[in-house]
Amino acid sequence: MDFNVTIVLILLGGWFFGRLFGKLRLPAVLGMLFCGALIGYLILEEWPAGLIEIEPFLKTFALIVILLRAGLGIRRSTLNRVGGVAFRLAVIPCLLEGVTLMIAIHLLLGFSWTVAGLTAFMLSAVSPAVVVPAMLHLNQRGYGRRNEVPTAILAGASVDDVLAITLFSLFLRAAVIDGSTWTDTLWMGPLAVVLGILPGIAVGYLLAAWYRKRHRDVRATEKVLILLMVSVLLVQAGDWLHSAALLGIMTMGFILLERAEHVAHELASKLAKIWVFAEIILFVLIGMAVDLEVAWRAGPTALLVIVIGMAARSAGVWIATSRSAFSPNERVFCIFAYLPKATVQAALGSVPLALGVPGGEIILALAVLAIAVTAPLGLIGIRLGGHRLLNVEFENDRNDGLE
């Protein structure tokens, strides 16, 4: 099929099925996945060459957009209030789920420890596509503001994603480089984080100074264009340095909010509109890539793996919030908010298959199943729990409830 017609099918079909599933009170991303599966299974015999070439860029671009939105929504003063619990939410659930899944995948699916590790940390990432907009929405309406619950989840989930992506990348590097083992690469984790954050800090300060100086001369659309292209270059540099570049991108958004707040609000507004297109492309592409026959064969065992991961993540969230000022209801809400998986799995699920990693088709099927199972559960939990488990408090009623 012609490249142009395929793009039209992706955009219009993804939009239509996303709206349809939304009307059914289901996550729109499931509709987009369904659309992609229909296109891949019923319409396309093979992908157009141009689409194959740009697919990795499109998925990376979607991650850049959502992490910039996360960074632009976190204030330093608020982060100081939730710093401890946000850090624990970023690290404990991800590591506990990742390690548990690595053992389960090795035992249940027979993967090597290296392949089990990259699969586990691909699956362990929480979805910024679901969590970031939902937490921004709740925060704007005053839900959970006394203890800054949405902000803690927003910050923790965003760093959780970057941690999972970094560990996935390290295991993937070990899997595709001859003679390398995962123990040879794990020591690179802290270095990858440092090499990712430092460029983000430097570029964030430079952009903030330039935006303040040229605020009236450069339109908001041009500002976001510059931000996105700089972010793409940072990711490219991160690929060369094997660093956690996405963490630097989120840091860059955080600095822009602190140093050029008015511009940051302009950028966040434009990025929210860009995400409409990026989200459709991301989830339709992952639906197109999945092999339905492999997914069906992997069904029962794959479902057991997903359930084990959800249980480990829930336990991790409960442990992470145990020393906070969160009430029991707020801690239960955090568990719901940390369930959905979508964005990272959609962006990374097909990477092992494309690189020839053993079991790549099963890994992709696991990614799709994780989205299909956890996204509805998490979104329903956030929708219901946000109004029933969190107190409403407005700005002038705020108290320092988190220590």
QUIBEL-V864852 format. One record per residue. N is the residue number from 1. RES is the residue in one small letter. NEAR is the number of other ideal C-beta (glycine too) atoms within 8 Angstrom. Layout:
BEGIN
N_RES_NEAR ; N_RES_NEAR
END
This chain:
BEGIN
1_m_6 ; 2_d_6 ; 3_f_9 ; 4_n_6 ; 5_v_8 ; 6_t_14 ; 7_i_9 ; 8_v_8 ; 9_l_10 ; 10_i_16 ; 11_l_11 ; 12_l_8 ; 13_g_12 ; 14_g_16 ; 15_w_9 ; 16_f_10 ; 17_f_12 ; 18_g_15 ; 19_r_10 ; 20_l_9 ; 21_f_13 ; 22_g_11 ; 23_k_6 ; 24_l_6 ; 25_r_4 ; 26_l_9 ; 27_p_13 ; 28_a_11 ; 29_v_15 ; 30_l_13 ; 31_g_17 ; 32_m_17 ; 33_l_16 ; 34_f_11 ; 35_c_16 ; 36_g_18 ; 37_a_12 ; 38_l_11 ; 39_i_16 ; 40_g_12 ; 41_y_7 ; 42_l_5 ; 43_i_8 ; 44_l_9 ; 45_e_2 ; 46_e_4 ; 47_w_9 ; 48_p_10 ; 49_a_7 ; 50_g_7 ; 51_l_11 ; 52_i_8 ; 53_e_6 ; 54_i_8 ; 55_e_10 ; 56_p_6 ; 57_f_7 ; 58_l_12 ; 59_k_13 ; 60_t_11 ; 61_f_11 ; 62_a_16 ; 63_l_13 ; 64_i_14 ; 65_v_13 ; 66_i_14 ; 67_l_16 ; 68_l_17 ; 69_r_16 ; 70_a_16 ; 71_g_16 ; 72_l_15 ; 73_g_12 ; 74_i_15 ; 75_r_8 ; 76_r_8 ; 77_s_6 ; 78_t_10 ; 79_l_13 ; 80_n_7 ; 81_r_10 ; 82_v_14 ; 83_g_8 ; 84_g_8 ; 85_v_15 ; 86_a_14 ; 87_f_10 ; 88_r_14 ; 89_l_19 ; 90_a_13 ; 91_v_12 ; 92_i_11 ; 93_p_15 ; 94_c_16 ; 95_l_10 ; 96_l_13 ; 97_e_15 ; 98_g_14 ; 99_v_9 ; 100_t_12 ; 101_l_18 ; 102_m_14 ; 103_i_9 ; 104_a_12 ; 105_i_13 ; 106_h_12 ; 107_l_6 ; 108_l_9 ; 109_l_11 ; 110_g_4 ; 111_f_11 ; 112_s_7 ; 113_w_9 ; 114_t_11 ; 115_v_15 ; 116_a_15 ; 117_g_13 ; 118_l_15 ; 119_t_16 ; 120_a_16 ; 121_f_17 ; 122_m_15 ; 123_l_16 ; 124_s_13 ; 125_a_16 ; 126_v_14 ; 127_s_16 ; 128_p_15 ; 129_a_12 ; 130_v_16 ; 131_v_17 ; 132_v_15 ; 133_p_9 ; 134_a_12 ; 135_m_15 ; 136_l_12 ; 137_h_8 ; 138_l_12 ; 139_n_14 ; 140_q_6 ; 141_r_7 ; 142_g_9 ; 143_y_13 ; 144_g_14 ; 145_r_14 ; 146_r_9 ; 147_n_14 ; 148_e_13 ; 149_v_14 ; 150_p_14 ; 151_t_16 ; 152_a_16 ; 153_i_14 ; 154_l_16 ; 155_a_15 ; 156_g_15 ; 157_a_18 ; 158_s_16 ; 159_v_14 ; 160_d_16 ; 161_d_15 ; 162_v_14 ; 163_l_12 ; 164_a_15 ; 165_i_14 ; 166_t_14 ; 167_l_12 ; 168_f_13 ; 169_s_10 ; 170_l_14 ; 171_f_15 ; 172_l_13 ; 173_r_11 ; 174_a_13 ; 175_a_12 ; 176_v_8 ; 177_i_7 ; 178_d_3 ; 179_g_3 ; 180_s_8 ; 181_t_7 ; 182_w_11 ; 183_t_5 ; 184_d_8 ; 185_t_12 ; 186_l_8 ; 187_w_7 ; 188_m_9 ; 189_g_10 ; 190_p_7 ; 191_l_9 ; 192_a_14 ; 193_v_12 ; 194_v_9 ; 195_l_13 ; 196_g_17 ; 197_i_12 ; 198_l_9 ; 199_p_13 ; 200_g_17 ; 201_i_12 ; 202_a_8 ; 203_v_12 ; 204_g_15 ; 205_y_10 ; 206_l_8 ; 207_l_14 ; 208_a_14 ; 209_a_9 ; 210_w_8 ; 211_y_13 ; 212_r_10 ; 213_k_6 ; 214_r_8 ; 215_h_10 ; 216_r_4 ; 217_d_4 ; 218_v_9 ; 219_r_5 ; 220_a_9 ; 221_t_7 ; 222_e_8 ; 223_k_14 ; 224_v_13 ; 225_l_8 ; 226_i_10 ; 227_l_13 ; 228_l_13 ; 229_m_8 ; 230_v_11 ; 231_s_12 ; 232_v_11 ; 233_l_8 ; 234_l_15 ; 235_v_13 ; 236_q_8 ; 237_a_11 ; 238_g_15 ; 239_d_8 ; 240_w_6 ; 241_l_7 ; 242_h_10 ; 243_s_14 ; 244_a_14 ; 245_a_14 ; 246_l_15 ; 247_l_14 ; 248_g_18 ; 249_i_16 ; 250_m_16 ; 251_t_13 ; 252_m_19 ; 253_g_18 ; 254_f_14 ; 255_i_13 ; 256_l_18 ; 257_l_14 ; 258_e_9 ; 259_r_11 ; 260_a_12 ; 261_e_8 ; 262_h_7 ; 263_v_13 ; 264_a_12 ; 265_h_9 ; 266_e_11 ; 267_l_16 ; 268_a_11 ; 269_s_9 ; 270_k_12 ; 271_l_13 ; 272_a_9 ; 273_k_7 ; 274_i_11 ; 275_w_12 ; 276_v_8 ; 277_f_8 ; 278_a_13 ; 279_e_14 ; 280_i_14 ; 281_i_13 ; 282_l_16 ; 283_f_16 ; 284_v_16 ; 285_l_14 ; 286_i_18 ; 287_g_17 ; 288_m_13 ; 289_a_11 ; 290_v_14 ; 291_d_8 ; 292_l_8 ; 293_e_6 ; 294_v_12 ; 295_a_13 ; 296_w_7 ; 297_r_6 ; 298_a_11 ; 299_g_9 ; 300_p_5 ; 301_t_9 ; 302_a_13 ; 303_l_10 ; 304_l_10 ; 305_v_15 ; 306_i_14 ; 307_v_8 ; 308_i_11 ; 309_g_16 ; 310_m_10 ; 311_a_8 ; 312_a_12 ; 313_r_15 ; 314_s_11 ; 315_a_9 ; 316_g_14 ; 317_v_15 ; 318_w_10 ; 319_i_10 ; 320_a_14 ; 321_t_14 ; 322_s_7 ; 323_r_6 ; 324_s_12 ; 325_a_6 ; 326_f_12 ; 327_s_6 ; 328_p_6 ; 329_n_8 ; 330_e_14 ; 331_r_14 ; 332_v_10 ; 333_f_16 ; 334_c_16 ; 335_i_12 ; 336_f_12 ; 337_a_16 ; 338_y_16 ; 339_l_14 ; 340_p_15 ; 341_k_14 ; 342_a_15 ; 343_t_15 ; 344_v_15 ; 345_q_17 ; 346_a_17 ; 347_a_12 ; 348_l_12 ; 349_g_14 ; 350_s_11 ; 351_v_8 ; 352_p_15 ; 353_l_12 ; 354_a_7 ; 355_l_10 ; 356_g_6 ; 357_v_13 ; 358_p_6 ; 359_g_11 ; 360_g_13 ; 361_e_9 ; 362_i_11 ; 363_i_16 ; 364_l_16 ; 365_a_14 ; 366_l_15 ; 367_a_16 ; 368_v_15 ; 369_l_14 ; 370_a_13 ; 371_i_18 ; 372_a_9 ; 373_v_10 ; 374_t_14 ; 375_a_16 ; 376_p_11 ; 377_l_11 ; 378_g_17 ; 379_l_12 ; 380_i_8 ; 381_g_13 ; 382_i_15 ; 383_r_8 ; 384_l_8 ; 385_g_13 ; 386_g_13 ; 387_h_8 ; 388_r_6 ; 389_l_9 ; 390_l_15 ; 391_n_6 ; 392_v_8 ; 393_e_9 ; 394_f_8 ; 395_e_6 ; 396_n_4 ; 397_d_6 ; 398_r_9 ; 399_n_6 ; 400_d_6 ; 401_g_7 ; 402_l_12 ; 403_e_3
END
